[in-house]
Amino acid sequence: EDNFQVYGVRKIWKGTVEVFEVNWQAAPGKTARTTFSVKKYGEKEARRLAIALRREKEIEIYGTALGK
């Protein structure tokens, strides 16, 4: 399993629910975020969805994916 860190993606507890949270710069000085539930999607799929969204946002904002 891939355990590498992805900038803007982290696993956290949101209350009693474990989620992968994705953050990105929506506008100068404005951070946007969303989450993918581990309970709903499973660990691997929630992480995959979070990383995919982060990459999508990097391409929208910067024209390319930044990390690994």
Order of alpha helices (4+ residues) and beta strands (2+ residues): beta-beta-beta-alpha-alpha
